[in-house]
Amino acid sequence: MTTRFNARLVLHRFLLIGFIGLTLIFAGCSASYEETVAGVKIPIPNGMTKSQTKGIQLSLPGFGGAQASFQGNLEPEKIVEFYKKEMPSRGWQPNIELTSKGGMLTFTKEGQTVVVMVTKSDGGSSLSVTVGATGR
C-alpha cells in the first residue's frame, strides 16, 4: 500500500512540474505577436499596438515594400533589445545599428531589408517597421 501511495505521489509531482513547465513556456511565447508588412511576418512586442493611420505601400521600379507604425507604453530601450534578440533568432542578419534611447536597426534576409525605428513619445514609444525588397 505504501508503494502504491509513493508511486501516486511521484506521478502527481511529475504532472505538476510538467504543467508548470508548459505554462512557463507558453507565457514566454506571448511576449510578441506577428504583423505582416509587405508580405513579411514581423514580430511586434506585446504592448505595442498598430497605429490608426494607414501604412504606406511603396512600389518603385526595382524596389517594393511597405511601412507600418505602432504605439505603446514600452521603453524604447526594451523595444531595441527585443529586435536585437528576436530578428536574428528568425534568421535575419543584423546590419546597421544606430541606438541611443531608441534608434534604428536594419536586418536583411533573402533579398529583403527590414528597418526598425524606435522613438520616445509622450505616452511611451513609437515604432516604425519598414520592409523593402529589391528586384521586384
N, C-alpha and C positions, 0 to 999 in steps of 0.2 A: 504494500500500500504506500509506503514511503517513497519507493522508487517511482511509482506512478505519479505521485504528487510532485516530486522533484522534476520529473520529465515535463509535466504540465507547466510548472513554474518556469522552467528553462524555455519552453516553447512560447509562453506568453511574453517573456522578456525579449526573446528574439523578434517576435512580431512587433512589439512596441518599439524596439530600436529601429527595425526596418521602416515602420510608419514614420517615425521622427526623421529618419534619413531622407525618405522620399519627400516629406514636407519641406525640408530644408533645400533639397534640390529644386523643387518646383518654385519655392519662394525666390531662389536665386535667378530662375528663368524669367521672373516677372519684372526684372529691372529695366526692361525695354520692350518696345513693340516695333513692328516694321511698317514703314510707309514706302509706297512705290513712287519714285521720282524718275521720270523719263524711262520707265520700264525697268528700273533697277531698284531692288529692295534695299532700303537703307534703315539701319537701326536708329531708333529715336528713344532717348532716355525717358522713362516714366517721369511724369511731372511737367513734360513739355507737350503743349497742345498746338495743333495746326492753326495758324492764323486764319482769320476770316477772309483775308484778301486772297484773290485767286493767284495761283502760282504762274510763273512765266514759262512759256514754251519758246524755245529757240530753234530756228531752222534756217541755217545759212549754208551755202554751198561748201561741202566738206566738213560741216560741223552741225551737230544737232544735240539738243539737250533740254533741260528744264530746271526750274528752281522752285523750292518750297520753303516757307517760313513758319517758325514755331515760336511760341512764347511760354514762359514758365517761371517758377519760383526757385529754380536751382541756381547755385552759384556757378558763374562762368567757368571757374577752375575745375569744378566737378564734371561739367559737360566736356571740357577739353580732355580730361583724364579718361572719361568714358570712351571717346572716339579713339584715343591713343591705344586703348586696350581692345576695344570691340572690332574696329575695322581690320587690323592685322589678323585677328582670330578668324575672320571671314575671308581671308585670302587677299585683302587689299594691301598694297605696298605703300608705306608712308613716303612722302616726298618732301614738300615744303612745310615748314612749321614756323609760324610767327606767333608767339604767345606772350602775353603779359596782361593778366587779369581778363582773360578771354583770348581772342586771337583768330588765326586762320590756320587750318590744316588741309593738306591735299593728299589724296590717295589715288593710286592707279591700279587697274586690273583689267586684263583682256581688252585693251584699247579704249577703256573708259576712264574718265577722271571724275573724282568727287571732291568738291571744295566745301569745307565746313567752316562757317564763320560764326563766331560766338561773341556777343557784346553784352555788356551790363545795361539793363534798362531800369526804369523807375520801379517796376514791380518785380524785378528779378533778372531774367536774362532773355535775350533774343537769339534765335538760332536760325541760320540760313544754310540750306543744303542745295548745292548746285551740282547737277550731273551733266556731263558732256561727253560726247564720243566723236572721234574724228573718223573720217572715211564714210560718212552716211550720205 
